[in-house]
Amino acid sequence: MRRSEAWAFDPGWPTGLSHPMNITFNINLKFCYVVLSPLMAAVQRTPCTGARPLKPSFPPEAIALIVFDICCPLLSEKTLKTGFAQFIKQNQPVRQSTIGNEYSKINKNKKEKEKEKKEKEKEKEKEKEKEKEKEKEKEKEKEKKKKKKKKKEKKGRQNSEAGEKKGQLTEKLIDIISVTGFCAFFPLLTKFDNGINKLKKSS
């Protein structure tokens, strides 16, 4: 007698229900959980009871036995019995059971990882935005420096032009002063020369 058969004859299980014989599936627990609900709707009778008609849907007790036999190599009997007892009691998928909790943990971890991935992507986007802002600020600084340089160059050109003009004016003034000075002092020089000549003649 297999473990699942021994469990089927447990006094706590409904009377007259025996385990379906020769069911050996090489299947993982995740798939068992996925096919559980479709089995309830699709199968109309258990293989062990022959032609005896059952309820319109496959009894949850029988599903528990089938899945127990599938999952025996994967989980302990205690874990499965606890999980499926709750499943039978509530007559709903194993979502609330021990196995369901494990399955929900997998989903939760997956969701958390996806959430972390999205948060990381958001952080990367924020970093990219910050880098773009920094580049914009650098461009602004470059523009400011260019403007300052242009102003300095313009001021330098204006100063040099003003200096040249000032120099030209100074030269003109010197020329004017020289000419006027010569014109003013020329008669005095001639008089001075005449006086010297007179003194020479008298001596």
Contact map, one row per residue, 1 for C-alpha under 8 A:
11101100000000000000000000000000000000000000000000000000000000000000000000000000000000000000000000000000000000000000000000000000000000000000000000000000000000000000000000000000000000000000000000000000000
11111100000000000000000000000000000000000000000000000000000000000000000000000000000000000000000000000000000000000000000000000000000000000000000000000000000000000000000000000000000000000000000000000000000
11111110000000000000000000000000000000000000000000000000000000000000100000000000000000000000000000000000000000000000000000000000000000000000000000000000000000000000000000000000000000000000000000000000000
01111111000000000010000000000000000000000000000000000000000000001001100000000000000000000000000000000000000000000000000000000000000000000000000000000000000000000000000000000000000000000000000000000000000
11111111100000000110000000000000000000000000000000000000000000000000000000000000000000000000000000000000000000000000000000000000000000000000000000000000000000000000000000000000000000000000000000000000000
11111111110000000000000000000000000000000000000000000000000000000000000000000000000000000000000000000000000000000000000000000000000000000000000000000000000000000000000000000000000000000000000000000000000
00111111110000000000000000000000000000000000000000000000000000000000000000000000000000000000000000000000000000000000000000000000000000000000000000000000000000000000000000000000000000000000000000000000000
00011111110010001110000000000000000000000000000000000000000000001000000000000000000000000000000000000000000000000000000000000000000000000000000000000000000000000000000000000000000000000000000000000000000
00001111111010101100000000000000000000000000000000000000000000000000000000000000000000000000000000000000000000000000000000000000000000000000000000000000000000000000000000000000000000000000000000000000000
00000111111110000000000000000000000000000000000000000000000000000000000000000000000000000000000000000000000000000000000000000000000000000000000000000000000000000000000000000000000000000000000000000000000
00000000111111100000000000000000000000000000000000000000000000000000000000000000000000000000000000000000000000000000000000000000000000000000000000000000000000000000000000000000000000000000000000000000000
00000000011111000000000000000000000000000000000000000000000000000000000000000000000000000000000000000000000000000000000000000000000000000000000000000000000000000000000000000000000000000000000000000000000
00000001111111101000000000000000000000000000000000000000000000000000000000000000000000000000000000000000000000000000000000000000000000000000000000000000000000000000000000000000000000000000000000000000000
00000000001111111000000000000000000000000000000000000000000000000000000000000000000000000000000000000000000000000000000000000000000000000000000000000000000000000000000000000000000000000000000000000000000
00000000101011111000000000000000000000000000000000000000000000000000000000000000000000000000000000000000000000000000000000000000000000000000000000000000000000000000000000000000000000000000000000000000000
00000000000001111100000000000000000000000000000000000000000000000000000000000000000000000000000000000000000000000000000000000000000000000000000000000000000000000000000000000000000000000000000000000000000
00000001100011111110000000000000000000000000000000000000000001000000000000000000000000000000000000000000000000000000000000000000000000000000000000000000000000000000000000000000000000000000000000000000000
00001001100000011111000000000000000000000000000100000000000000000000000000000000000000000000000000000000000000000000000000000000000000000000000000000000000000000000000000000000000000000000000000000000000
00011001000000001111100000000000000000000000000100000000000001001100000000000000000000000000000000000000000000000000000000000000000000000000000000000000000000000000000000000000000000000000000000000000000
00000000000000000111111000000000000000000000011100000000000001001100000000000000000000000000000000000000000000000000000000000000000000000000000000000000000000000000000000000000000000000000000000000000000
00000000000000000011111000000000000000000000001100000000000000000000000000000000000000000000000000000000000000000000000000000000000000000000000000000000000000000000000000000000000000000000000000000000000
00000000000000000001111100000000000000000000000000000000000000000000000000000000000000000000000000000000000000000000000000000000000000000000000000000000000000000000000000000000000000000000000000000000000
00000000000000000001111110000000000000000000000000000000000000000100110000000000000000000000000000000000000000000000000000000000000000000000000000000000000000000000000000000000000000000000000000000000000
00000000000000000000011111000000000000000000000000000000000000000000110000000000000000000000000000000000000000000000000000000000000000000000000000000000000000000000000000000000000000000000000000000000000
00000000000000000000001111100000000000000000000000000000000000000000010000000000000000000000000000000000000000000000000000000000000000000000000000000000000000000000000000000000000000000000000000000000000
00000000000000000000000111110000000000000000000000000000000000000000010000000000000000000000000000000000000000000000000000000000000000000000000000000000000000000000000000000000000000000000000000000000000
00000000000000000000000011111011000000000000000000000000000000000000010000000000000000000000000000000000000000000000000000000000000000000000000000000000000000000000000000000000000000000000000000000000000
00000000000000000000000001111111000000000000000000000000000000000000001000000000000000000000000000000000000000000000000000000000000000000000000000000000000000000000000000000000000000000000000000000000000
00000000000000000000000000111111100000000000000000000000000000000000001001000000000000000000000000000000000000000000000000000000000000000000000000000000000000000000000000000000000000000000000000000000000
00000000000000000000000000011111110000000000000000000000000000000000000000000000000000000000000000000010000000000000000000000000000000000000000000000000000000000000000000000000000000000000000000000000000
00000000000000000000000000111111111000000000000000000000000000000000000000000000000000000000000000000000000000000000000000000000000000000000000000000000000000000000000000000000000000000000000000000000000
00000000000000000000000000111111111100000000000000000000000000000010010000000000000000000000000000000000000000000000000000000000000000000000000000000000000000000000000000000000000000000000000000000000000
00000000000000000000000000001111111110000000000000000000000000000000000000000000000000000000010000000000000000000000000000000000000000000000000000000000000000000000000000000000000000000000000000000000000
00000000000000000000000000000111111110000000000000000000000000000000000000000000000000000000000000000000000000000000000000000000000000000000000000000000000000000000000000000000000000000000000000000000000
00000000000000000000000000000011111111100000000000000000000000000000000000000000000000000000000000000000000000000000000000000000000000000000000000000000000000000000000000000000000000000000000000000000000
00000000000000000000000000000001111111110000000000000000000000100000000000000000000000000000100000000000000000000000000000000000000000000000000000000000000000000000000000000000000000000000000000000000000
00000000000000000000000000000000111111111000000000000000000000000000000000000000000000000000100000000000000000000000000000000000000000000000000000000000000000000000000000000000000000000000000000000000000
00000000000000000000000000000000001111111100000000000000000000000000000000000000000000000000000000000000000000000000000000000000000000000000000000000000000000000000000000000000000000000000000000000000000
00000000000000000000000000000000001111111110000000000000010000100000000000000000000000000000000000000000000000000000000000000000000000000000000000000000000000000000000000000000000000000000000000000000000
00000000000000000000000000000000000111111110000000000000111100100000000000000000000000000000000000000000000000000000000000000000000000000000000000000000000000000000000000000000000000000000000000000000000
00000000000000000000000000000000000011111111000000000000110000000000000000000000000000000000000000000000000000000000000000000000000000000000000000000000000000000000000000000000000000000000000000000000000
00000000000000000000000000000000000001111111000000000000110000000000000000000000000000000000000000000000000000000000000000000000000000000000000000000000000000000000000000000000000000000000000000000000000
00000000000000000000000000000000000000111111110000000000110000000000000000000000000000000000000000000000000000000000000000000000000000000000000000000000000000000000000000000000000000000000000000000000000
00000000000000000000000000000000000000001111110000001111110000000000000000000000000000000000000000000000000000000000000000000000000000000000000000000000000000000000000000000000000000000000000000000000000
00000000000000000000000000000000000000000011111011111100010000000000000000000000000000000000000000000000000000000000000000000000000000000000000000000000000000000000000000000000000000000000000000000000000
00000000000000000001000000000000000000000011111111000000010001000000000000000000000000000000000000000000000000000000000000000000000000000000000000000000000000000000000000000000000000000000000000000000000
00000000000000000001100000000000000000000000111111000000000000000000000000000000000000000000000000000000000000000000000000000000000000000000000000000000000000000000000000000000000000000000000000000000000
00000000000000000111100000000000000000000000011111000000000000000000000000000000000000000000000000000000000000000000000000000000000000000000000000000000000000000000000000000000000000000000000000000000000
00000000000000000000000000000000000000000000111111110000000000000000000000000000000000000000000000000000000000000000000000000000000000000000000000000000000000000000000000000000000000000000000000000000000
00000000000000000000000000000000000000000000111111110000000000000000000000000000000000000000000000000000000000000000000000000000000000000000000000000000000000000000000000000000000000000000000000000000000
00000000000000000000000000000000000000000000100011111000000000000000000000000000000000000000000000000000000000000000000000000000000000000000000000000000000000000000000000000000000000000000000000000000000
00000000000000000000000000000000000000000000100011111100000000000000000000000000000000000000000000000000000000000000000000000000000000000000000000000000000000000000000000000000000000000000000000000000000
00000000000000000000000000000000000000000001100000111110000000000000000000000000000000000000000000000000000000000000000000000000000000000000000000000000000000000000000000000000000000000000000000000000000
00000000000000000000000000000000000000000001100000011111110000000000000000000000000000000000000000000000000000000000000000000000000000000000000000000000000000000000000000000000000000000000000000000000000
00000000000000000000000000000000000000000001000000001111111000000000000000000000000000000000000000000000000000000000000000000000000000000000000000000000000000000000000000000000000000000000000000000000000
00000000000000000000000000000000000000000001000000000111110000000000000000000000000000000000000000000000000000000000000000000000000000000000000000000000000000000000000000000000000000000000000000000000000
00000000000000000000000000000000000000011111000000000111111000000000000000000000000000000000000000000000000000000000000000000000000000000000000000000000000000000000000000000000000000000000000000000000000
00000000000000000000000000000000000000111111110000000111111101100000000000000000000000000000000000000000000000000000000000000000000000000000000000000000000000000000000000000000000000000000000000000000000
00000000000000000000000000000000000000010000000000000010111111100000000000000000000000000000000000000000000000000000000000000000000000000000000000000000000000000000000000000000000000000000000000000000000
00000000000000000000000000000000000000010000000000000000011111110000000000000000000000110010000000000000000000000000000000000000000000000000000000000000000000000000000000000000000000000000000000000000000
00000000000000000000000000000000000000000000000000000000001111111000000000000000000000010000000000000000000000000000000000000000000000000000000000000000000000000000000000000000000000000000000000000000000
00000000000000001011000000000000000000000000010000000000011111111100000000000000000000000000000000000000000000000000000000000000000000000000000000000000000000000000000000000000000000000000000000000000000
00000000000000000000000000000000000100110000000000000000011111111110000000000000000000000000000000000000000000000000000000000000000000000000000000000000000000000000000000000000000000000000000000000000000
00000000000000000000000000000000000000000000000000000000000111111111000000000000000100110000000000000000000000000000000000000000000000000000000000000000000000000000000000000000000000000000000000000000000
00010001000000000011000000000000000000000000000000000000000011111111100000000000000000000000000000000000000000000000000000000000000000000000000000000000000000000000000000000000000000000000000000000000000
00000000000000000011001000000000000000000000000000000000000001111111110000000000000000000000000000000000000000000000000000000000000000000000000000000000000000000000000000000000000000000000000000000000000
00000000000000000000000000000001000000000000000000000000000000111111111000000000000000000000000000000000000000000000000000000000000000000000000000000000000000000000000000000000000000000000000000000000000
00010000000000000000000000000000000000000000000000000000000000011111111100000001000000000000000000000000000000000000000000000000000000000000000000000000000000000000000000000000000000000000000000000000000
00110000000000000000001100000000000000000000000000000000000000001111111100000000000000000000000000000000000000000000000000000000000000000000000000000000000000000000000000000000000000000000000000000000000
00000000000000000000001111100001000000000000000000000000000000000111111110000000000000000000000000000000000000000000000000000000000000000000000000000000000000000000000000000000000000000000000000000000000
00000000000000000000000000011000000000000000000000000000000000000011111111100000000000000000000000000000000000000000000000000000000000000000000000000000000000000000000000000000000000000000000000000000000
00000000000000000000000000000000000000000000000000000000000000000001111111111000000000000000000000000000000000000000000000000000000000000000000000000000000000000000000000000000000000000000000000000000000
00000000000000000000000000000000000000000000000000000000000000000000011111110000000000000000000000000000000000000000000000000000000000000000000000000000000000000000000000000000000000000000000000000000000
00000000000000000000000000001000000000000000000000000000000000000000001111110000000000000000000000000000000000000000000000000000000000000000000000000000000000000000000000000000000000000000000000000000000
00000000000000000000000000000000000000000000000000000000000000000000001111111011000000000000000000000000000000000000000000000000000000000000000000000000000000000000000000000000000000000000000000000000000
00000000000000000000000000000000000000000000000000000000000000000000000111111111000000000000000000000000000000000000000000000000000000000000000000000000000000000000000000000000000000000000000000000000000
00000000000000000000000000000000000000000000000000000000000000000000000100111111100000000000000000000000000000000000000000000000000000000000000000000000000000000000000000000000000000000000000000000000000
00000000000000000000000000000000000000000000000000000000000000000000000000011111110000000000000000000000000000000000000000000000000000000000000000000000000000000000000000000000000000000000000000000000000
00000000000000000000000000000000000000000000000000000000000000000000000000111111111000000000000001100000000000000000000000000000000000000000000000000000000000000000000000000000000000000000000000000000000
00000000000000000000000000000000000000000000000000000000000000000001000000111111111100000000000001100000000000000000000000000000000000000000000000000000000000000000000000000000000000000000000000000000000
00000000000000000000000000000000000000000000000000000000000000000000000000001111111110000000000000000000000000000000000000000000000000000000000000000000000000000000000000000000000000000000000000000000000
00000000000000000000000000000000000000000000000000000000000000000000000000000111111111000000000011000000000000000000000000000000000000000000000000000000000000000000000000000000000000000000000000000000000
00000000000000000000000000000000000000000000000000000000000000000000000000000011111111100000010011110000000000000000000000000000000000000000000000000000000000000000000000000000000000000000000000000000000
00000000000000000000000000000000000000000000000000000000000000010000000000000001111111110000010010000000000000000000000000000000000000000000000000000000000000000000000000000000000000000000000000000000000
00000000000000000000000000000000000000000000000000000000000000000000000000000000111111111000000000000000000000000000000000000000000000000000000000000000000000000000000000000000000000000000000000000000000
00000000000000000000000000000000000000000000000000000000000000000000000000000000011111111100010110000000000000000000000000000000000000000000000000000000000000000000000000000000000000000000000000000000000
00000000000000000000000000000000000000000000000000000000000100010000000000000000001111111111110110000000000000000000000000000000000000000000000000000000000000000000000000000000000000000000000000000000000
00000000000000000000000000000000000000000000000000000000000110010000000000000000000111111111000000000000000000000000000000000000000000000000000000000000000000000000000000000000000000000000000000000000000
00000000000000000000000000000000000000000000000000000000000000000000000000000000000011111110000000000000000000000000000000000000000000000000000000000000000000000000000000000000000000000000000000000000000
00000000000000000000000000000000000000000000000000000000000000000000000000000000000001111111000000000000000000000000000000000000000000000000000000000000000000000000000000000000000000000000000000000000000
00000000000000000000000000000000000000000000000000000000000100000000000000000000000000111111100000000000000000000000000000000000000000000000000000000000000000000000000000000000000000000000000000000000000
00000000000000000000000000000000000000000000000000000000000000000000000000000000000000110111111000000000000000000000000000000000000000000000000000000000000000000000000000000000000000000000000000000000000
00000000000000000000000000000000000110000000000000000000000000000000000000000000000000100011111100000000000000000000000000000000000000000000000000000000000000000000000000000000000000000000000000000000000
00000000000000000000000000000000100000000000000000000000000000000000000000000000001101100001111111110000000000000000000000000000000000000000000000000000000000000000000000000000000000000000000000000000000
00000000000000000000000000000000000000000000000000000000000000000000000000000000000000000001111110111011000000000000000000000000000000000000000000000000000000000000000000000000000000000000000000000000000
00000000000000000000000000000000000000000000000000000000000000000000000000000000000001100000111111011000000000000000000000000000000000000000000000000000000000000000000000000000000000000000000000000000000
00000000000000000000000000000000000000000000000000000000000000000000000000000000011101100000011111111000000000000000000000000000000000000000000000000000000000000000000000000000000000000000000000000000000
00000000000000000000000000000000000000000000000000000000000000000000000000000011011000000000010111111100000000000000000000000000000000000000000000000000000000000000000000000000000000000000000000000000000
00000000000000000000000000000000000000000000000000000000000000000000000000000011001000000000011011111110000000000000000000000000000000000000000000000000000000000000000000000000000000000000000000000000000
00000000000000000000000000000000000000000000000000000000000000000000000000000000001000000000011111111111000000000000000000000000000000000000000000000000000000000000000000000000000000000000000000000000000
00000000000000000000000000000000000000000000000000000000000000000000000000000000000000000000001111111111100000000000000000000000000000000000000000000000000000000000000000000000000000000000000000000000000
00000000000000000000000000000000000000000000000000000000000000000000000000000000000000000000000001111111110000000000000000000000000000000000000000000000000000000000000000000000000000000000000000000000000
00000000000000000000000000000100000000000000000000000000000000000000000000000000000000000000001000111111111000000000000000000000000000000000000000000000000000000000000000000000000000000000000000000000000
00000000000000000000000000000000000000000000000000000000000000000000000000000000000000000000001000011111111100000000000000000000000000000000000000000000000000000000000000000000000000000000000000000000000
00000000000000000000000000000000000000000000000000000000000000000000000000000000000000000000000000001111111110000000000000000000000000000000000000000000000000000000000000000000000000000000000000000000000
00000000000000000000000000000000000000000000000000000000000000000000000000000000000000000000000000000111111111000000000000000000000000000000000000000000000000000000000000000000000000000000000000000000000
00000000000000000000000000000000000000000000000000000000000000000000000000000000000000000000000000000011111111100000000000000000000000000000000000000000000000000000000000000000000000000000000000000000000
00000000000000000000000000000000000000000000000000000000000000000000000000000000000000000000000000000001111111110000000000000000000000000000000000000000000000000000000000000000000000000000000000000000000
00000000000000000000000000000000000000000000000000000000000000000000000000000000000000000000000000000000111111111000000000000000000000000000000000000000000000000000000000000000000000000000000000000000000
00000000000000000000000000000000000000000000000000000000000000000000000000000000000000000000000000000000011111111100000000000000000000000000000000000000000000000000000000000000000000000000000000000000000
00000000000000000000000000000000000000000000000000000000000000000000000000000000000000000000000000000000001111111110000000000000000000000000000000000000000000000000000000000000000000000000000000000000000
00000000000000000000000000000000000000000000000000000000000000000000000000000000000000000000000000000000000111111111000000000000000000000000000000000000000000000000000000000000000000000000000000000000000
00000000000000000000000000000000000000000000000000000000000000000000000000000000000000000000000000000000000011111111100000000000000000000000000000000000000000000000000000000000000000000000000000000000000
00000000000000000000000000000000000000000000000000000000000000000000000000000000000000000000000000000000000001111111110000000000000000000000000000000000000000000000000000000000000000000000000000000000000
00000000000000000000000000000000000000000000000000000000000000000000000000000000000000000000000000000000000000111111111000000000000000000000000000000000000000000000000000000000000000000000000000000000000
00000000000000000000000000000000000000000000000000000000000000000000000000000000000000000000000000000000000000011111111100000000000000000000000000000000000000000000000000000000000000000000000000000000000
00000000000000000000000000000000000000000000000000000000000000000000000000000000000000000000000000000000000000001111111110000000000000000000000000000000000000000000000000000000000000000000000000000000000
00000000000000000000000000000000000000000000000000000000000000000000000000000000000000000000000000000000000000000111111111000000000000000000000000000000000000000000000000000000000000000000000000000000000
00000000000000000000000000000000000000000000000000000000000000000000000000000000000000000000000000000000000000000011111111100000000000000000000000000000000000000000000000000000000000000000000000000000000
00000000000000000000000000000000000000000000000000000000000000000000000000000000000000000000000000000000000000000001111111110000000000000000000000000000000000000000000000000000000000000000000000000000000
00000000000000000000000000000000000000000000000000000000000000000000000000000000000000000000000000000000000000000000111111111000000000000000000000000000000000000000000000000000000000000000000000000000000
00000000000000000000000000000000000000000000000000000000000000000000000000000000000000000000000000000000000000000000011111111100000000000000000000000000000000000000000000000000000000000000000000000000000
00000000000000000000000000000000000000000000000000000000000000000000000000000000000000000000000000000000000000000000001111111110000000000000000000000000000000000000000000000000000000000000000000000000000
00000000000000000000000000000000000000000000000000000000000000000000000000000000000000000000000000000000000000000000000111111111000000000000000000000000000000000000000000000000000000000000000000000000000
00000000000000000000000000000000000000000000000000000000000000000000000000000000000000000000000000000000000000000000000011111111100000000000000000000000000000000000000000000000000000000000000000000000000
00000000000000000000000000000000000000000000000000000000000000000000000000000000000000000000000000000000000000000000000001111111110000000000000000000000000000000000000000000000000000000000000000000000000
00000000000000000000000000000000000000000000000000000000000000000000000000000000000000000000000000000000000000000000000000111111111000000000000000000000000000000000000000000000000000000000000000000000000
00000000000000000000000000000000000000000000000000000000000000000000000000000000000000000000000000000000000000000000000000011111111100000000000000000000000000000000000000000000000000000000000000000000000
00000000000000000000000000000000000000000000000000000000000000000000000000000000000000000000000000000000000000000000000000001111111110000000000000000000000000000000000000000000000000000000000000000000000
00000000000000000000000000000000000000000000000000000000000000000000000000000000000000000000000000000000000000000000000000000111111111000000000000000000000000000000000000000000000000000000000000000000000
00000000000000000000000000000000000000000000000000000000000000000000000000000000000000000000000000000000000000000000000000000011111111100000000000000000000000000000000000000000000000000000000000000000000
00000000000000000000000000000000000000000000000000000000000000000000000000000000000000000000000000000000000000000000000000000001111111110000000000000000000000000000000000000000000000000000000000000000000
00000000000000000000000000000000000000000000000000000000000000000000000000000000000000000000000000000000000000000000000000000000111111111000000000000000000000000000000000000000000000000000000000000000000
00000000000000000000000000000000000000000000000000000000000000000000000000000000000000000000000000000000000000000000000000000000011111111100000000000000000000000000000000000000000000000000000000000000000
00000000000000000000000000000000000000000000000000000000000000000000000000000000000000000000000000000000000000000000000000000000001111111110000000000000000000000000000000000000000000000000000000000000000
00000000000000000000000000000000000000000000000000000000000000000000000000000000000000000000000000000000000000000000000000000000000111111111000000000000000000000000000000000000000000000000000000000000000
00000000000000000000000000000000000000000000000000000000000000000000000000000000000000000000000000000000000000000000000000000000000011111111100000000000000000000000000000000000000000000000000000000000000
00000000000000000000000000000000000000000000000000000000000000000000000000000000000000000000000000000000000000000000000000000000000001111111110000000000000000000000000000000000000000000000000000000000000
00000000000000000000000000000000000000000000000000000000000000000000000000000000000000000000000000000000000000000000000000000000000000111111111000000000000000000000000000000000000000000000000000000000000
00000000000000000000000000000000000000000000000000000000000000000000000000000000000000000000000000000000000000000000000000000000000000011111111100000000000000000000000000000000000000000000000000000000000
00000000000000000000000000000000000000000000000000000000000000000000000000000000000000000000000000000000000000000000000000000000000000001111111110000000000000000000000000000000000000000000000000000000000
00000000000000000000000000000000000000000000000000000000000000000000000000000000000000000000000000000000000000000000000000000000000000000111111111000000000000000000000000000000000000000000000000000000000
00000000000000000000000000000000000000000000000000000000000000000000000000000000000000000000000000000000000000000000000000000000000000000011111111100000000000000000000000000000000000000000000000000000000
00000000000000000000000000000000000000000000000000000000000000000000000000000000000000000000000000000000000000000000000000000000000000000001111111110000000000000000000000000000000000000000000000000000000
00000000000000000000000000000000000000000000000000000000000000000000000000000000000000000000000000000000000000000000000000000000000000000000111111111000000000000000000000000000000000000000000000000000000
00000000000000000000000000000000000000000000000000000000000000000000000000000000000000000000000000000000000000000000000000000000000000000000011111111100000000000000000000000000000000000000000000000000000
00000000000000000000000000000000000000000000000000000000000000000000000000000000000000000000000000000000000000000000000000000000000000000000001111111110000000000000000000000000000000000000000000000000000
00000000000000000000000000000000000000000000000000000000000000000000000000000000000000000000000000000000000000000000000000000000000000000000000111111111000000000000000000000000000000000000000000000000000
00000000000000000000000000000000000000000000000000000000000000000000000000000000000000000000000000000000000000000000000000000000000000000000000011111111100000000000000000000000000000000000000000000000000
00000000000000000000000000000000000000000000000000000000000000000000000000000000000000000000000000000000000000000000000000000000000000000000000001111111110000000000000000000000000000000000000000000000000
00000000000000000000000000000000000000000000000000000000000000000000000000000000000000000000000000000000000000000000000000000000000000000000000000111111111000000000000000000000000000000000000000000000000
00000000000000000000000000000000000000000000000000000000000000000000000000000000000000000000000000000000000000000000000000000000000000000000000000011111111100000000000000000000000000000000000000000000000
00000000000000000000000000000000000000000000000000000000000000000000000000000000000000000000000000000000000000000000000000000000000000000000000000001111111110000000000000000000000000000000000000000000000
00000000000000000000000000000000000000000000000000000000000000000000000000000000000000000000000000000000000000000000000000000000000000000000000000000111111111000000000000000000000000000000000000000000000
00000000000000000000000000000000000000000000000000000000000000000000000000000000000000000000000000000000000000000000000000000000000000000000000000000011111111100000000000000000000000000000000000000000000
00000000000000000000000000000000000000000000000000000000000000000000000000000000000000000000000000000000000000000000000000000000000000000000000000000001111111110000000000000000000000000000000000000000000
00000000000000000000000000000000000000000000000000000000000000000000000000000000000000000000000000000000000000000000000000000000000000000000000000000000111111111000000000000000000000000000000000000000000
00000000000000000000000000000000000000000000000000000000000000000000000000000000000000000000000000000000000000000000000000000000000000000000000000000000011111111100000000000000000000000000000000000000000
00000000000000000000000000000000000000000000000000000000000000000000000000000000000000000000000000000000000000000000000000000000000000000000000000000000001111111110000000000000000000000000000000000000000
00000000000000000000000000000000000000000000000000000000000000000000000000000000000000000000000000000000000000000000000000000000000000000000000000000000000111111111000000000000000000000000000000000000000
00000000000000000000000000000000000000000000000000000000000000000000000000000000000000000000000000000000000000000000000000000000000000000000000000000000000011111111100000000000000000000000000000000000000
00000000000000000000000000000000000000000000000000000000000000000000000000000000000000000000000000000000000000000000000000000000000000000000000000000000000001111111110000000000000000000000000000000000000
00000000000000000000000000000000000000000000000000000000000000000000000000000000000000000000000000000000000000000000000000000000000000000000000000000000000000111111111000000000000000000000000000000000000
00000000000000000000000000000000000000000000000000000000000000000000000000000000000000000000000000000000000000000000000000000000000000000000000000000000000000011111111100000000000000000000000000000000000
00000000000000000000000000000000000000000000000000000000000000000000000000000000000000000000000000000000000000000000000000000000000000000000000000000000000000001111111110000000000000000000000000000000000
00000000000000000000000000000000000000000000000000000000000000000000000000000000000000000000000000000000000000000000000000000000000000000000000000000000000000000111111111000000000000000000000000000000000
00000000000000000000000000000000000000000000000000000000000000000000000000000000000000000000000000000000000000000000000000000000000000000000000000000000000000000011111111100000000000000000000000000000000
00000000000000000000000000000000000000000000000000000000000000000000000000000000000000000000000000000000000000000000000000000000000000000000000000000000000000000001111111110000000000000000000000000000000
00000000000000000000000000000000000000000000000000000000000000000000000000000000000000000000000000000000000000000000000000000000000000000000000000000000000000000000111111111000000000000000000000000000000
00000000000000000000000000000000000000000000000000000000000000000000000000000000000000000000000000000000000000000000000000000000000000000000000000000000000000000000011111111100000000000000000000000000000
00000000000000000000000000000000000000000000000000000000000000000000000000000000000000000000000000000000000000000000000000000000000000000000000000000000000000000000001111111110000000000000000000000000000
00000000000000000000000000000000000000000000000000000000000000000000000000000000000000000000000000000000000000000000000000000000000000000000000000000000000000000000000111111111000000000000000000000000000
00000000000000000000000000000000000000000000000000000000000000000000000000000000000000000000000000000000000000000000000000000000000000000000000000000000000000000000000011111111100000000000000000000000000
00000000000000000000000000000000000000000000000000000000000000000000000000000000000000000000000000000000000000000000000000000000000000000000000000000000000000000000000001111111110000000000000000000000000
00000000000000000000000000000000000000000000000000000000000000000000000000000000000000000000000000000000000000000000000000000000000000000000000000000000000000000000000000111111111000000000000000000000000
00000000000000000000000000000000000000000000000000000000000000000000000000000000000000000000000000000000000000000000000000000000000000000000000000000000000000000000000000011111111100000000000000000000000
00000000000000000000000000000000000000000000000000000000000000000000000000000000000000000000000000000000000000000000000000000000000000000000000000000000000000000000000000001111111110000000000000000000000
00000000000000000000000000000000000000000000000000000000000000000000000000000000000000000000000000000000000000000000000000000000000000000000000000000000000000000000000000000111111111000000000000000000000
00000000000000000000000000000000000000000000000000000000000000000000000000000000000000000000000000000000000000000000000000000000000000000000000000000000000000000000000000000011111111100000000000000000000
00000000000000000000000000000000000000000000000000000000000000000000000000000000000000000000000000000000000000000000000000000000000000000000000000000000000000000000000000000001111111110000000000000000000
00000000000000000000000000000000000000000000000000000000000000000000000000000000000000000000000000000000000000000000000000000000000000000000000000000000000000000000000000000000111111111000000000000000000
00000000000000000000000000000000000000000000000000000000000000000000000000000000000000000000000000000000000000000000000000000000000000000000000000000000000000000000000000000000011111111100000000000000000
00000000000000000000000000000000000000000000000000000000000000000000000000000000000000000000000000000000000000000000000000000000000000000000000000000000000000000000000000000000001111111110000000000000000
00000000000000000000000000000000000000000000000000000000000000000000000000000000000000000000000000000000000000000000000000000000000000000000000000000000000000000000000000000000000111111111000000000000000
00000000000000000000000000000000000000000000000000000000000000000000000000000000000000000000000000000000000000000000000000000000000000000000000000000000000000000000000000000000000011111111100000000000000
00000000000000000000000000000000000000000000000000000000000000000000000000000000000000000000000000000000000000000000000000000000000000000000000000000000000000000000000000000000000001111111110000000000000
00000000000000000000000000000000000000000000000000000000000000000000000000000000000000000000000000000000000000000000000000000000000000000000000000000000000000000000000000000000000000111111111000000000000
00000000000000000000000000000000000000000000000000000000000000000000000000000000000000000000000000000000000000000000000000000000000000000000000000000000000000000000000000000000000000011111111100000000000
00000000000000000000000000000000000000000000000000000000000000000000000000000000000000000000000000000000000000000000000000000000000000000000000000000000000000000000000000000000000000001111111110000000000
00000000000000000000000000000000000000000000000000000000000000000000000000000000000000000000000000000000000000000000000000000000000000000000000000000000000000000000000000000000000000000111111111000000000
00000000000000000000000000000000000000000000000000000000000000000000000000000000000000000000000000000000000000000000000000000000000000000000000000000000000000000000000000000000000000000011111111100000000
00000000000000000000000000000000000000000000000000000000000000000000000000000000000000000000000000000000000000000000000000000000000000000000000000000000000000000000000000000000000000000001111111110000000
00000000000000000000000000000000000000000000000000000000000000000000000000000000000000000000000000000000000000000000000000000000000000000000000000000000000000000000000000000000000000000000111111111000000
00000000000000000000000000000000000000000000000000000000000000000000000000000000000000000000000000000000000000000000000000000000000000000000000000000000000000000000000000000000000000000000011111111100000
00000000000000000000000000000000000000000000000000000000000000000000000000000000000000000000000000000000000000000000000000000000000000000000000000000000000000000000000000000000000000000000001111111110000
00000000000000000000000000000000000000000000000000000000000000000000000000000000000000000000000000000000000000000000000000000000000000000000000000000000000000000000000000000000000000000000000111111111000
00000000000000000000000000000000000000000000000000000000000000000000000000000000000000000000000000000000000000000000000000000000000000000000000000000000000000000000000000000000000000000000000011111111100
00000000000000000000000000000000000000000000000000000000000000000000000000000000000000000000000000000000000000000000000000000000000000000000000000000000000000000000000000000000000000000000000001111111110
00000000000000000000000000000000000000000000000000000000000000000000000000000000000000000000000000000000000000000000000000000000000000000000000000000000000000000000000000000000000000000000000000111111111
00000000000000000000000000000000000000000000000000000000000000000000000000000000000000000000000000000000000000000000000000000000000000000000000000000000000000000000000000000000000000000000000000011111111
00000000000000000000000000000000000000000000000000000000000000000000000000000000000000000000000000000000000000000000000000000000000000000000000000000000000000000000000000000000000000000000000000001111111
00000000000000000000000000000000000000000000000000000000000000000000000000000000000000000000000000000000000000000000000000000000000000000000000000000000000000000000000000000000000000000000000000000111111
00000000000000000000000000000000000000000000000000000000000000000000000000000000000000000000000000000000000000000000000000000000000000000000000000000000000000000000000000000000000000000000000000000011111
